[in-house]
Amino acid sequence: MLHRVLSIACLGLASTSGLQEIGPNDNSTPAGRLEAGLLAVSLTAAPGLWYPEEKEGPGHQVYAFGEEGGGLSTPGPMIRVPTGTEIKVTVGNRIPGKPLHVHGLHDRPGSPTVLVVPSGETRTVQFRVTSPGTYFYWGSTRGATRIQDRFGRESQLMGALIVDPPGDVPRDHVYMIGIEDDSADVPADRHTRSAVINGRSWPHSQISTVTVGDTVRMRWINTSDRTHPIHLHGFYFTVHGRGDIARDTSYDDTSKRLAVTELMLQGQTMSVSWVPERPGNWLMHCHMAAHMSPDLRSRHIAMAGKSKHNHTMDVMAGLVIGWRVLPGAKSAAPSVDPGRPRRNFRLLVQSSADRYWREPGMGFVLQNGPAPRLDSVEIPGPPIVLTRGEPVEITVVNNLQDATSIHWHGIELDSYFDGVSGWSGDQRKTAPHVNPGDSFAVRFTPPRAGTFIYHSHFDEERQLGSGLYGPIIVLEPGKRYEPATDRAWILSQAGSTRGASRARVTLNGSRSPVIEMQARRLHRIRLIHIAATLPLRLSLLRDTIPVAWRAVAKDGADLPAAQALVRPARQIIGVGEAYDFEFTPGDAGELRLIVKDLAGRTRVTGVVRVHP
């Protein structure tokens, strides 16, 4: 059988600058010519003009791949074949004066190799893929050997390489993450110019329509120089496999797990699926606030006060995609007994001047009795303790001078109450943001016990960094909350300082926390990361050796028995992730609590005092 397909969603057009236009690529159509078990693909790499915001924003001059005879695109043409296929790739380098180093065009399984194509020349490579998985290829004009060392104009030189297992392959969505940043060689804090999924920044990125009961399969590929915790609103997804450019591990049933947020380091891939049970509009996005920031828009729109703008569609930008879920025959039945009363909470959103040097602190207060002072806040916010299966109504009262909207992170609820103003709900009615002096009542019934988060989903870099977050603890019926042994450890940042290297990381509001525990008593540690900026690594040590704890849950979902294991007390955690551990301190004494970023810089040093 012979087929010939185009892989580029938008063919290149000449621009006034003389550069070819670079289109997006939704990775729905494979490139090349497949015949008798051999796929032949002709790629070209060239400079072009790219519009991550379509024509609403300026063009960016970058390098991109395209299929010979077609246009350039970012990501580049998708190579997709059945396992066992021989692949022959010809690469032409039309980037003036720069050699092109192409990674990822090699056997699977096999050792990584690099194809070097001098400027103005063409090279061919042939390889075989017999290991199914989610892979990719990428290029550098600077000789970068790691994808995290690639930046500037070369940052969009990448494409997907998908190897399907034998037999019928169900439809899936392939998403490639790209970051374009400054060309200066300053790795710590290069300014992000654009953050895109399949070549477009939100709201120009993909919005897909599915039906309740559909199985939605996704492959995510992080071909950027940054880390990205990918978060799905309103539902859990199943993690089927993780990999990188050279290998992919598909999980068996005992290794699969549920998540609502999954951290992807540079060059990592993942395969996930989810089944929408409730209709409405839902987002999926990177939880790094800087990667969905209005700073990524060419035309910044301020959202302070009683803004008339739609925060989601007019202000958010970057690494965001949307899902519109239509009602279907398998829509979830109402989970609430109409005759069962709701527990009522009144959650105040307030601020305190000069909490962080000259910056205000923003925080929550649960009102019990008379209204507290308007400048009283708790940072982190107070735990909202609920019971599985018990209906609740939480009235959010905004006492700030700015608008806000509160997201119930990890909670399975109706879309209208999800907390993404201007988006949550459906095409007939979307949720408003909460203006100063206004309130909004949120109703849901938690279907599972676990650890969740409530936090601002509005002007996230400022409001999250200033303190608008807190834990939700859902208990099994009949269980009581015991603060002495049920501990929320919340990693966050002090103040809205932008930039990962400048963020002041805290644990429960302190950079040097002192935590009291009782020896030989079982504790549950609910580790939550809701800082706005960067992934972290937490360690709990006796002297220099990690103590042992048992992992029991991820993002509020219990781990399968085969994964609920005793292991050293070390955990990498991304923004928006939550992990539950059981920990029984041994003899009395002091334990060291160390939090570092992934570059090895110490961000928090604390002490756990274990009492007899």
C-alpha positions, 0 to 999 in steps of 0.5 A: 500500500502506498500513501502520501500525506501532508503534515502541516496545518498551514502551508508557508506563504511569503511574507513582506520580510522575504521569510516563509511563514511558519504554520502550526501543526496539530499532529493529526496527519503523518508525513512521508511516503510509506511503501513495503515497510519503508517510510521515506521522509524528506525534511528541510530546516529553514528560517521563517516567520512564525505567529504564535498568536496567529495574526493578532500578534507580531511575527517571530523570526525562528528556525523550523522544520518542514516537509520538502515541497511544503511549508514550514511548521512548528512543531515540524512534520510528524513521523508516525509508523507501525512498529517494525518500520524502516525509516529513511529521513533526508534532511536539507539545511537551508539555515544560512551559515549554521550547521544543523545538528539533528537528534532523535533519528535513530533506532528504537531501541538503540543508542542516540546518534546525531545527524550533522547537516552543514549549511546548504547541504543535505544528509540522509539517515536510515533506521528501524523502530521496533519498540512502540512509544512516544518519541521525538526529534529536535535540532540545534544550530549551536551544537547543543547536546541537551534539549534544555540547552537549546533556546532562542531562534532554534527553539522550534526545531522539533517534531514528533516520532510516534511508533504504534503497536501492531494492530488497530490503533485508536485515535489520539491527540499528540501535543508538543510543548514549545518555548521560545525565549531570548537568544542570550546565553543566560540559562538561569532566567531567559525571558520567555517570549512565547509558550505554545502547544502545537505551535500556538499560544492560548487562546489560539491553541487547540480547543477539542470537542468530545462527548461524555463517555468518550475515551480521550487518549493523549501523548504529551511531548516536552520539547522545551528547555523548561519543566511543565506540570500538566494539569487537567481540570475536573477529572483524573487521567490515567498515566499509561507510560512515560519516556524520553527521546530514546525509550518509552516504558508502557505501564502494566495494570499494576503500574498505572495510576491516576493523576490530575497533575503530572510533572514533565521534565525537559525532554520527557514524554507521557501517554495518558487517557481520560473519560469525561463523565460530566459535560462542560468546558474544561482546561488542561494546562501547564501549572507554572503561572509564568507559562499561562501568563498575560505577559506572554500576550503581545497586547497585555490586558490588566485585570485589576478591579471590576474588569469587564474582560474575560480573564480566560479568553482575553488575558490568559496565554501560553501552555493551555488547551481547552476541552468542550465536553458535550452531554451523552448517554453516559453522563454521570447521574447526580451524585447528591441526594436531593433531600440531604442537607449541604454543609455550608462554608463562608470563605473570605478572600482578603488582604493584609498590607505590607505582608511581603516587604512592601507587597500585600499578602492575600489570603483566606479566612473561614468565617465562623461567627462575626466577620473578622477584620478585613486585613486578617488573612491566613497564609496558607489558607485554613484547611477545608475539611470535608467528608466523602459523599457529603454535599457542601456549599462554599460561598466565596466572598471577595473582600479584595480590591481586585477581582478573583476566581477560586479553582477547586484543584482535583475536585470532581465537580460540575464545570460551572463551579470549577473556578475558571471565570469566563470558561467554566460552564458551557456555551450557554452560561459561563462562570463569572469572576468574583468582583470586589464586594461580590460573592459566588456560591460553589456547590459540589459533593466530593466523591473520594477521600484525599488531598486537594487544593483550593487556590486563585485562578485569576492573575495567577502570578500575583494572587498565587504568589501573594497567598491565595491557596489552601488545602482541602482534606476529604475524609472517609465517612466516620473519620475525624480530622486529627491535626496532631497527626494529619499534617499538610505540608504546603510548598509555596512562595512568599510574595509575587516575585517573578522569576524562578531564581528569585522566588522565595520558597516557603513550607507552610509560610516559613523558610525555616519551619520547625515541625513537632511530631510524636515518636512511634506514632503514625502521621499522614503527611499531605505534601502540596506544591502550589508555588507559582514558579518551579519544581522542587525536591523535598528530603526528610533526613536523619543526619544525611540519610533519608528516613523511610515513609510509605507513599499512599496517594497521588493528587488525592487518588489512592495508589495501587497496592503495588505502588504503595511502598515504603521508600526513602523520604525524597520527593520531586514535586511539581506545581499543582501536584499533591502526594500523601505519605504515611510516616512513623517517626522512630526515636526522639531527636531532630530530623532535617527537612531540606527543600531544593530546586532541581538545580540543587539550590537550597530553598528551605531548611527546616527541622522536625522535632520528634518528641518521646 
